[in-house]
Amino acid sequence: MGCDRAASVGLALLTLAVGCTKPAPPVGKPISIAVPLGLPPLPVPADNPLTAETIALGEKLFFSPLLSVGGSISCASCHDPAKAFSDGRRVSVGVGGKLGRRNAPALVNAAYNKVQFRDGRAASLEAQASEPMLNPVEMAHTLEGVERRCGESAELRPMFAAAFGTASATMARISYALAAYERTLLRGNSPFDRYFYGGDKSALSESAQRGLKLFRPNCAVCHAIGAKYALFTDHQFHNLGAGMNAEGELADLGRYAVTKRDGDQGEFRTPSLRNVAETAPYMHDGSLKTLKEVVDFYVGGGNSNPYRDQLIRPLTGLTARDKADLVAFLESLTGEK
């Protein structure tokens, strides 16, 4: 069945995420990416192997304003490399200064996410890539407009040919190239990694070491630390009570908007904590400005609501030094490029 380009925006964003059909595989020689200390082997889909050409094309597209209507913003406008590919704003700002509803998630190590977006509505990086381009609050473009502008670019046409064999700039190819580049945005070999996995007992400050001892029986329930690597996420969805309005109601239904399951109200994907010190503000609505505020929020057990996750509970007995130690540990998760 062909694409229905007159479909609703929500359906279009999903069905057109990789265009009407998947592209033919890249024509270049597949390459492997050496992952830094603390990360597992890099998952790469069989239909989009990493090549030097697709990565180069994806990087060019990521920083290109051609993907937005009017050419005013790029993917990097909301995913700044200097901020672990987040943007430092409470919520993202789109074309014409339009404000989004949610804080931009960091793209560092997004290759390991089981699903993409805070509500998990995209199954892969390939499926995620086109939604911001077509979202009227973000880049506000059209499928035809993106393909036309990329196809007319004298700089991009030879890059598409090198990556896929011909110069055709389809949305599917654009999405696959962006996904290939985003899989290279890896951060590891942090002070925590060198201490925990590398055996360097001098890599962590005494404060961060104390913070780790507090973190593991409490926070690691959702932000998991494994024996060989740590992604600091359970890949699940949880309701913390974040983002309540003045009436004490959930202002954003989160995962529920995707699944329509009553129990999913207010649930959001557990983010990785790697490089978290670079990605303020925090929570899906950007309501917490500092890591200290985040620690205080969790120590208090989040906000009560009918759907709050049973794993969220107050952490009683923590001193001011304990909280500072937890912040020191979180700061030790900043990895190298």
C-alpha positions as CSV (number, residue, x, y, z in Angstrom):
1,M,0.0,0.0,0.0
2,G,1.4,3.4,-1.0
3,C,1.9,6.4,1.4
4,D,-1.3,8.4,2.2
5,R,0.2,11.9,2.2
6,A,-3.1,13.4,3.2
7,A,-3.2,11.4,6.4
8,S,-3.2,13.0,9.8
9,V,0.0,14.6,11.0
10,G,0.4,12.0,13.7
11,L,0.0,9.1,11.3
12,A,2.2,10.8,8.7
13,L,5.0,11.3,11.2
14,L,5.1,7.5,11.8
15,T,4.5,6.1,8.4
16,L,6.8,8.6,6.6
17,A,9.6,8.2,9.2
18,V,11.5,6.2,6.6
19,G,9.6,7.4,3.6
20,C,7.2,5.2,1.6
21,T,9.6,2.4,1.3
22,K,12.9,1.5,3.0
23,P,16.0,2.5,1.0
24,A,18.3,0.1,-0.6
25,P,21.3,-0.6,1.8
26,P,24.2,1.8,1.7
27,V,26.8,1.0,-1.0
28,G,29.9,1.7,1.0
29,K,32.0,-0.8,2.9
30,P,30.6,-1.4,6.4
31,I,32.8,-0.2,9.2
32,S,32.9,-1.0,12.9
33,I,32.9,1.6,15.7
34,A,35.1,1.0,18.7
35,V,33.0,1.7,21.8
36,P,34.5,3.5,24.8
37,L,35.0,1.9,28.2
38,G,31.7,1.3,30.0
39,L,29.5,0.7,27.0
40,P,28.3,-2.6,25.4
41,P,28.9,-3.5,21.7
42,L,27.1,-1.0,19.4
43,P,23.8,-2.4,18.0
44,V,23.5,-1.7,14.3
45,P,20.5,-2.8,12.2
46,A,21.2,-5.1,9.3
47,D,19.4,-2.9,6.8
48,N,21.5,0.2,7.7
49,P,25.1,-0.9,8.3
50,L,27.5,1.9,9.2
51,T,29.6,3.2,6.4
52,A,31.9,6.2,6.3
53,E,29.8,7.7,3.5
54,T,26.4,7.4,5.4
55,I,28.0,8.8,8.6
56,A,29.4,11.7,6.7
57,L,26.1,12.4,5.0
58,G,24.2,12.1,8.2
59,E,26.5,14.5,10.0
60,K,26.1,17.1,7.2
61,L,22.4,16.7,7.3
62,F,22.3,17.0,11.1
63,F,23.9,20.4,11.0
64,S,22.0,21.6,7.9
65,P,19.2,24.2,8.0
66,L,17.8,22.7,4.8
67,L,15.8,20.3,6.9
68,S,13.7,23.1,8.4
69,V,11.2,25.3,6.5
70,G,12.8,28.6,5.8
71,G,16.2,27.3,6.7
72,S,16.3,28.8,10.2
73,I,17.2,25.8,12.4
74,S,18.9,22.4,12.1
75,C,18.8,19.2,14.2
76,A,21.8,20.7,16.1
77,S,19.7,23.6,17.2
78,C,18.0,21.4,19.8
79,H,20.8,18.8,20.1
80,D,24.0,20.8,20.7
81,P,27.3,18.7,20.8
82,A,28.5,21.0,23.6
83,K,25.5,19.9,25.8
84,A,25.7,16.2,25.2
85,F,23.4,16.8,22.2
86,S,20.6,18.4,24.3
87,D,19.9,22.2,24.2
88,G,20.0,23.6,27.7
89,R,16.4,25.0,27.4
90,R,13.4,24.0,29.5
91,V,11.6,23.0,26.3
92,S,12.7,23.1,22.7
93,V,12.3,26.1,20.4
94,G,11.2,25.5,16.9
95,V,10.7,27.5,13.7
96,G,9.4,31.0,14.4
97,G,10.1,30.7,18.1
98,K,7.4,28.1,18.7
99,L,7.8,26.3,22.0
100,G,7.5,22.6,22.2
101,R,6.0,20.7,25.2
102,R,9.0,18.8,26.3
103,N,12.7,19.1,27.1
104,A,14.9,17.9,24.3
105,P,16.4,14.5,25.2
106,A,20.2,14.2,24.9
107,L,21.3,12.1,21.9
108,V,24.5,10.8,23.6
109,N,24.4,7.0,23.4
110,A,20.9,7.1,21.8
111,A,22.0,4.1,19.7
112,Y,21.3,1.9,22.8
113,N,17.7,3.1,23.3
114,K,15.2,0.4,22.8
115,V,12.7,3.0,21.6
116,Q,13.1,6.7,20.9
117,F,11.4,9.9,22.2
118,R,10.5,10.4,25.8
119,D,7.2,8.6,25.2
120,G,8.7,5.8,23.2
121,R,6.6,6.4,20.1
122,A,9.4,5.6,17.6
123,A,10.9,2.1,17.4
124,S,14.3,3.1,16.0
125,L,16.6,6.0,15.2
126,E,15.5,5.6,11.6
127,A,11.9,5.9,12.5
128,Q,12.6,8.9,14.8
129,A,14.6,11.0,12.3
130,S,11.9,12.6,10.2
131,E,9.4,13.5,12.9
132,P,11.1,16.8,13.9
133,M,11.3,17.8,10.2
134,L,7.6,17.3,9.7
135,N,6.4,18.5,13.1
136,P,4.7,21.9,12.7
137,V,6.1,23.1,16.1
138,E,9.6,22.0,15.4
139,M,11.1,22.2,11.9
140,A,7.7,22.6,10.2
141,H,8.7,21.2,6.8
142,T,6.9,18.8,4.4
143,L,8.1,15.5,3.0
144,E,8.2,16.9,-0.5
145,G,9.9,20.1,0.7
146,V,12.7,18.3,2.5
147,E,13.4,16.0,-0.4
148,R,13.4,18.8,-2.9
149,R,15.7,21.0,-1.0
150,C,18.2,18.2,-0.3
151,G,17.9,17.0,-3.9
152,E,18.7,20.4,-5.2
153,S,21.8,20.9,-3.1
154,A,25.0,20.8,-5.1
155,E,26.9,19.8,-1.9
156,L,24.5,17.0,-0.8
157,R,23.9,15.3,-4.2
158,P,27.3,13.7,-4.5
159,M,27.2,12.7,-0.9
160,F,23.9,10.9,-1.4
161,A,25.5,9.2,-4.5
162,A,28.5,8.1,-2.5
163,A,26.3,6.8,0.3
164,F,23.5,5.1,-1.6
165,G,24.6,4.7,-5.2
166,T,22.5,7.5,-6.7
167,A,21.9,11.2,-5.9
168,S,18.2,10.7,-5.1
169,A,17.5,12.5,-1.8
170,T,14.5,10.6,-0.4
171,M,13.2,10.9,3.1
172,A,14.1,7.3,3.7
173,R,17.7,8.0,2.8
174,I,17.8,11.1,4.8
175,S,16.5,9.3,7.9
176,Y,18.9,6.4,7.5
177,A,21.9,8.7,7.1
178,L,20.9,10.7,10.2
179,A,20.5,7.5,12.1
180,A,23.9,6.3,11.0
181,Y,25.5,9.5,12.3
182,E,23.6,9.5,15.5
183,R,24.9,6.0,16.3
184,T,28.4,7.4,16.5
185,L,27.5,9.9,19.3
186,L,29.0,7.7,22.0
187,R,30.2,8.8,25.3
188,G,32.0,6.6,27.8
189,N,35.4,6.2,29.6
190,S,34.1,8.6,32.3
191,P,35.8,8.8,35.7
192,F,33.1,6.3,36.9
193,D,34.0,3.9,34.1
194,R,37.7,4.1,34.8
195,Y,37.0,3.5,38.5
196,F,34.4,0.8,38.2
197,Y,35.4,-1.0,35.0
198,G,39.0,0.0,34.6
199,G,40.2,-0.6,38.1
200,D,41.6,2.9,38.6
201,K,40.7,3.5,42.2
202,S,41.9,7.1,42.0
203,A,39.5,8.0,39.2
204,L,36.7,8.9,41.6
205,S,36.8,11.5,44.3
206,E,35.9,10.2,47.8
207,S,32.6,12.1,47.6
208,A,31.7,10.4,44.3
209,Q,32.6,7.0,45.8
210,R,30.3,7.6,48.7
211,G,27.6,8.7,46.2
212,L,28.1,5.5,44.2
213,K,27.4,3.5,47.4
214,L,24.2,5.4,47.9
215,F,23.2,5.2,44.2
216,R,23.5,1.5,43.7
217,P,20.8,0.3,46.2
218,N,18.4,3.1,45.4
219,C,18.7,4.9,42.0
220,A,20.2,1.9,40.2
221,V,16.8,0.1,40.4
222,C,15.9,2.1,37.3
223,H,19.3,3.5,36.2
224,A,21.0,0.2,36.0
225,I,24.7,-0.6,36.4
226,G,25.8,-3.9,35.0
227,A,28.9,-6.1,35.7
228,K,30.5,-5.3,32.4
229,Y,28.9,-2.0,31.2
230,A,26.3,0.5,32.3
231,L,23.7,2.3,30.3
232,F,22.1,3.8,33.4
233,T,18.6,2.9,32.2
234,D,16.2,0.0,32.6
235,H,14.6,0.9,29.2
236,Q,11.2,1.1,30.9
237,F,8.7,3.8,31.5
238,H,7.9,5.3,34.9
239,N,5.6,7.9,36.4
240,L,7.5,10.0,38.9
241,G,4.9,12.7,39.4
242,A,7.0,15.1,37.5
243,G,5.3,17.9,35.6
244,M,2.2,18.3,37.7
245,N,0.1,21.4,37.1
246,A,-1.2,23.9,39.7
247,E,-4.3,21.7,40.3
248,G,-2.1,18.6,41.1
249,E,-2.9,16.9,37.8
250,L,-0.6,15.4,35.2
251,A,0.1,18.1,32.6
252,D,1.5,15.6,30.1
253,L,0.1,12.1,29.8
254,G,3.4,10.8,28.3
255,R,3.3,7.1,27.3
256,Y,-0.5,7.0,27.6
257,A,-0.8,9.1,24.4
258,V,1.0,6.2,22.6
259,T,-0.5,3.1,24.2
260,K,-3.9,4.4,25.4
261,R,-3.4,2.1,28.5
262,D,-4.8,3.8,31.6
263,G,-1.9,2.7,33.7
264,D,0.6,4.4,31.4
265,Q,-0.6,7.9,32.3
266,G,2.3,10.2,33.1
267,E,5.0,7.6,32.3
268,F,8.2,8.5,30.5
269,R,11.2,6.6,29.3
270,T,14.0,6.2,31.8
271,P,16.8,8.3,30.4
272,S,20.5,7.3,30.6
273,L,22.4,9.3,33.1
274,R,25.6,9.4,31.1
275,N,26.8,13.0,30.7
276,V,23.9,14.1,32.8
277,A,25.9,17.0,34.2
278,E,25.9,18.6,30.7
279,T,22.1,18.2,30.0
280,A,20.3,20.6,32.4
281,P,17.5,21.3,32.9
282,Y,15.9,18.0,33.8
283,M,12.8,15.9,33.6
284,H,10.5,15.7,30.5
285,D,9.3,19.3,31.1
286,G,12.6,20.8,32.1
287,S,11.2,21.8,35.4
288,L,14.3,21.0,37.5
289,K,17.2,23.3,36.9
290,T,20.1,21.5,38.7
291,L,21.2,18.1,39.7
292,K,20.7,19.1,43.3
293,E,17.1,19.7,42.6
294,V,16.8,16.3,40.9
295,V,18.3,14.6,44.0
296,D,15.9,16.5,46.3
297,F,13.0,15.5,44.1
298,Y,13.9,11.8,44.3
299,V,14.7,12.0,48.0
300,G,11.2,13.3,48.5
301,G,9.7,10.4,46.5
302,G,8.5,12.4,43.6
303,N,5.0,13.9,43.5
304,S,2.0,11.8,44.6
305,N,-0.6,11.0,41.9
306,P,-2.8,7.9,41.2
307,Y,-0.3,6.5,38.7
308,R,3.0,7.1,40.5
309,D,5.3,4.1,40.0
310,Q,5.6,1.9,43.1
311,L,9.4,1.9,42.7
312,I,9.4,5.6,43.6
313,R,9.6,6.1,47.3
314,P,11.1,8.6,49.7
315,L,14.7,8.1,50.7
316,T,14.6,8.8,54.4
317,G,17.6,9.7,56.5
318,L,19.8,11.2,53.8
319,T,22.0,14.1,55.1
320,A,23.1,17.2,53.2
321,R,26.5,15.5,52.7
322,D,24.7,12.4,51.3
323,K,22.9,14.5,48.7
324,A,26.1,16.3,47.7
325,D,27.8,12.9,47.3
326,L,25.0,11.8,45.0
327,V,25.5,14.9,42.9
328,A,29.3,14.3,42.8
329,F,28.7,10.7,41.6
330,L,26.3,12.0,38.8
331,E,29.0,14.5,37.7
332,S,31.5,11.6,37.5
333,L,29.4,10.1,34.6
334,T,30.6,12.7,32.1
335,G,32.4,10.7,29.4
336,E,34.8,11.5,26.6
337,K,33.9,12.1,23.0
